[in-house]
């Protein structure tokens, strides 16, 4: 079975793609399911799309990329099926998906709440060209829909009955809890994200400031080049694919604060799975997938107020046994439910369902 994968972003740069369709290659290829990745994004588009303003350049590169996407459909007869990850194009209605579904079985993969209207801080008014209602229409024309959370399953089940839930995953061969017994006693409290999500740390600015003043605590953020919170001493390191696991493995306590929004109510937060797979107990806002993934008080904590954040962080920082026990339970759950290897059979079955 040969599948043409229409993805919005370049290969290897999007966390969502890397934790799903790009990682799935590893279990699909041995089963004779070959994936060819065709991104909508180009290097020139990526150079402007995530910068504020520059609307003329963005519009020009988006139009060029759309034309390139339409031309790529000339190859569709060489494939047995077409997979659309999130959306085949970063703007416009579901034209590409409709053209593909007329000729080949369509597999639709949804791992973000794209059906929730939002305005991107980078794209401004161009965000409204994303046609948020197209998610349901793509689901309806698909033979198989693959989602990563119950929120997305509940939404797309209104349009398609053949829905497979496969969480965002990590590779168990890479994500193994390190030996923390030889550390020097300083507790590393940390966060992982990007320039688009670093503002979420504002939610816990005061609790983090209070905890950071302890002499036995250091704060680390992965994914940004400089400290995002003035007045809080921390180590900031940019994200690199080759060092991501080793940088995260330095953490003893993970942070996942979130502002309240309709988007966050429905999102699956991959960084929580990464923390847990590395044996890192996390404190997280109870939004989206977090209450489904964390067993409060056993594999991590859910905190819904500044007081709760301070309480749970203090408990983890001051109690070595609790931190170790929670981390071990978190790793056991993550490796049983949220790794590529644990979900391999289900991933393969979902693709084969499209071929039947």
C-alpha positions in Angstrom: 0.0 0.0 0.0 1.4 3.3 -1.1 0.0 6.5 0.5 0.5 10.1 -0.6 0.7 12.3 2.6 -0.5 15.9 2.1 0.9 17.8 5.1 0.8 21.5 5.9 4.4 21.9 7.1 7.9 20.9 5.9 9.1 17.5 7.0 10.8 17.4 10.4 9.9 20.9 11.7 6.4 20.6 13.1 5.9 19.0 16.5 2.5 17.6 15.5 3.8 15.9 12.4 7.0 14.6 14.1 4.9 13.0 16.9 2.5 11.3 14.5 2.6 10.8 10.7 6.4 11.2 10.5 7.0 8.8 13.4 4.5 6.3 12.1 6.8 5.5 9.1 8.7 3.3 11.5 5.9 0.9 12.1 4.0 1.2 8.8 6.9 0.5 6.4 7.6 -3.1 7.8 3.9 -3.8 7.2 4.2 -2.8 3.5 2.6 0.6 3.9 4.8 3.2 2.3 4.3 6.9 2.9 5.4 9.7 0.6 5.3 13.2 2.3 4.2 16.2 0.2 4.3 19.4 2.3 2.3 22.5 1.4 4.9 24.7 3.0 8.0 25.8 1.2 11.2 27.2 2.5 10.3 30.7 1.3 6.8 30.5 2.8 8.2 29.3 6.2 10.6 32.2 6.2 7.7 34.7 6.3 4.7 33.0 7.7 5.7 33.0 11.3 6.8 36.6 11.3 4.5 39.5 12.5 3.1 41.5 9.6 4.6 41.1 6.1 1.2 40.3 4.8 2.1 41.0 1.2 4.9 38.5 1.3 2.8 36.0 3.1 -0.1 36.3 0.6 2.3 35.9 -2.3 4.0 32.8 -1.0 0.7 31.2 0.0 -0.6 31.6 -3.5 2.5 30.1 -4.9 2.4 27.2 -2.5 -1.3 26.6 -3.3 -0.5 26.3 -7.0 2.3 23.9 -6.2 -0.1 21.8 -4.1 -2.7 21.6 -6.9 0.0 20.4 -9.3 1.1 17.7 -6.9 -2.2 16.0 -7.4 -1.1 14.9 -10.9 0.8 12.1 -9.1 -2.3 10.8 -7.3 -2.8 7.8 -9.7 0.5 6.4 -8.5 -1.0 5.8 -5.0 -3.5 3.6 -3.3 -4.7 6.2 -0.8 -4.2 9.8 0.2 -3.7 11.0 3.8 -4.4 14.6 4.7 -2.8 15.7 7.9 -4.9 18.5 9.5 -5.3 20.3 6.1 -3.9 19.9 2.6 -3.3 23.7 2.4 -2.7 26.4 5.0 -5.6 28.5 3.6 -8.8 28.1 1.6 -11.7 25.6 1.6 -11.3 21.9 1.2 -10.8 21.9 -2.6 -7.6 19.8 -2.6 -9.2 17.3 -0.3 -12.3 17.1 -2.5 -10.2 16.5 -5.6 -8.2 13.8 -3.9 -11.3 12.0 -2.4 -12.9 11.8 -5.8 -10.0 9.6 -7.0 -8.6 7.7 -4.0 -9.6 6.6 -0.5 -9.0 9.5 1.9 -7.5 9.1 5.3 -7.9 12.2 7.4 -5.7 12.8 10.5 -6.7 15.5 13.0 -4.6 16.3 16.0 -5.5 19.9 16.7 -8.9 21.6 17.1 -8.9 23.3 13.7 -12.7 23.5 13.9 -12.3 26.2 16.6 -12.0 29.7 15.0 -8.9 31.5 16.1 -6.7 34.4 14.9 -3.0 33.5 14.7 -0.6 36.1 16.2 1.6 35.6 13.2 -1.0 35.6 10.3 -3.6 38.1 11.6 -6.5 38.5 9.1 -5.1 35.7 6.9 -6.2 33.3 9.7 -9.8 33.8 8.5 -9.0 32.3 5.2 -8.6 28.9 6.9 -12.3 28.0 6.6 -12.7 26.5 10.0 -15.9 24.6 9.0 -14.0 22.5 6.5 -12.9 20.1 9.2 -16.3 18.5 9.3 -16.6 18.4 5.6 -13.2 16.7 5.1 -14.2 14.2 7.8 -17.4 13.4 5.9 -15.7 12.7 2.6 -13.0 10.5 4.2 -13.0 6.8 4.4 -11.1 6.8 7.7 -10.5 9.5 10.3 -7.7 9.3 12.8 -7.8 11.6 15.9 -5.5 11.9 18.9 -8.1 12.8 21.6 -11.7 12.2 22.8 -12.5 15.9 22.1 -11.7 15.5 18.4 -13.4 12.1 18.2 -16.6 13.5 19.6 -16.5 16.3 17.0 -15.7 14.3 13.9 -18.1 11.4 14.9 -20.9 13.8 13.8 -19.6 13.4 10.2 -18.0 10.0 10.0 -18.5 6.7 11.9 -15.1 5.2 11.0 -13.0 7.1 13.6 -9.8 5.7 15.1 -8.3 7.3 18.2 -4.5 7.2 18.3 -2.7 9.6 20.7 0.3 11.7 19.8 3.2 9.4 20.7 6.9 9.3 21.4 9.4 6.7 20.4 10.0 4.4 23.4 13.5 3.7 22.1 14.5 7.3 22.6 12.3 8.3 25.5 13.7 6.3 28.5 13.8 7.8 32.0 17.4 8.7 32.9 19.1 7.7 36.2 18.6 10.7 38.4 20.2 9.2 41.5 23.6 10.8 40.9 22.3 14.4 40.6 23.8 17.0 42.9 20.6 17.9 44.9 19.5 20.8 42.8 15.9 20.3 41.5 15.4 21.4 37.9 11.9 22.7 37.3 11.3 23.2 33.6 9.0 23.9 30.6 9.2 23.0 26.9 7.5 24.9 24.1 8.1 27.4 21.4 7.8 31.1 20.5 4.1 30.6 19.9 3.4 29.1 23.3 5.9 30.8 25.6 3.3 33.4 26.6 1.6 30.5 28.5 4.2 30.9 31.2 2.6 34.2 32.2 -0.2 32.0 33.8 2.3 30.9 36.5 4.7 33.9 36.7 4.1 34.4 40.4 4.1 30.8 41.5 7.3 30.2 39.4 8.9 33.3 40.9 8.2 32.0 44.4 9.6 28.5 43.7 12.6 29.8 41.8 13.8 31.7 44.9 14.5 28.4 46.7 18.3 27.8 46.8 17.7 24.1 45.8 15.8 24.9 42.6 16.8 26.0 39.1 14.4 26.8 36.3 14.9 25.8 32.7 12.9 26.5 29.5 13.4 24.6 26.3 12.3 26.1 22.9 13.2 29.8 23.4 16.5 31.7 23.2 16.1 33.9 26.2 14.4 34.2 29.5 10.7 35.0 28.9 9.8 36.1 32.5 11.7 39.2 33.8 12.9 38.8 37.3 13.1 35.0 37.3 16.5 33.5 36.8 16.4 30.6 34.4 18.3 28.8 31.7 16.8 29.2 28.2 17.9 26.9 25.4 16.5 26.9 21.8 14.9 23.8 20.5 17.0 21.4 18.4 15.7 18.0 17.1 19.0 16.3 17.9 19.1 17.6 21.6 15.4 17.7 22.5 15.3 14.4 24.5 18.6 15.1 26.3 17.5 18.7 27.2 14.1 17.4 28.6 15.8 14.6 30.5 17.5 17.2 32.7 14.1 18.2 34.2 12.9 16.8 37.5 9.5 18.6 37.4 7.6 19.5 34.2 5.4 22.6 33.8 2.3 22.8 31.5 0.5 26.0 32.3 -2.4 27.1 30.0 -4.6 30.1 29.6 -8.3 29.4 29.3 -9.4 29.3 25.7 -11.7 27.3 23.5 -8.6 26.0 21.6 -6.9 24.8 24.9 -10.2 23.2 26.0 -9.9 20.7 23.1 -6.1 20.3 22.4 -3.9 17.3 23.1 -0.7 18.5 24.8 2.2 16.5 23.5 4.7 17.9 25.9 2.9 16.2 28.8 3.5 12.8 27.2 7.2 13.7 26.7 7.6 14.6 30.3 5.9 11.4 31.5 7.8 9.1 29.2 11.0 10.5 30.7 9.8 9.9 34.2 9.2 13.6 34.9 6.1 14.3 37.1 4.3 17.3 35.8 2.1 20.1 37.1 -0.5 21.1 34.5 -3.6 23.2 34.0 -6.7 20.9 33.8 -7.6 21.7 30.2 -7.8 19.7 27.0 -6.2 16.2 27.2 -4.4 16.9 30.5 -7.1 15.5 32.8 -7.3 12.4 30.6 -3.5 11.8 30.6 -2.6 12.8 34.3 -4.0 10.8 37.2 -4.0 13.6 39.7 -1.9 12.8 42.7 -0.4 9.7 41.2 1.3 10.5 37.9 1.3 14.3 38.3 -0.8 17.2 39.6 -3.5 19.4 38.0 -3.4 23.0 39.2 -6.2 25.5 38.6 -5.1 28.5 40.7 -1.8 30.2 41.7 -2.2 28.7 45.2 -2.5 25.2 43.8 0.5 25.7 41.6 2.6 26.8 44.5 1.3 23.9 46.7 2.0 21.2 44.1 5.4 22.5 43.0 6.5 22.8 46.6 5.5 19.2 47.3 7.4 17.9 44.3 10.5 20.0 45.0 10.7 19.2 48.7 9.8 15.5 48.6 12.4 13.3 46.8 10.5 10.1 47.4 7.2 11.5 46.1 8.9 12.9 43.0 10.6 9.6 42.2 7.4 7.6 42.8 5.3 9.9 40.7 7.9 9.9 37.9 8.1 6.1 37.8 4.3 5.8 37.6 4.1 8.5 34.9 6.7 6.6 32.9 4.9 3.3 33.2 1.6 4.9 32.0 3.3 6.8 29.2 5.1 3.7 27.9 1.9 1.6 28.1 -0.3 4.1 26.4 1.5 6.9 24.6 4.4 5.4 22.7 4.7 4.5 19.1 5.4 0.9 20.0 2.2 0.6 22.2 0.0 2.0 19.4 1.7 0.3 16.4 -1.1 -2.3 15.8 -3.8 0.3 15.9 -1.9 2.6 13.5 -1.5 -0.2 11.0 -5.1 -1.3 11.4 -6.4 2.3 10.7 -4.5 2.4 7.4 -5.6 -1.0 6.4 -9.2 0.0 7.1 -8.8 2.6 4.3 -7.7 0.0 1.8 -10.7 -2.3 2.5 
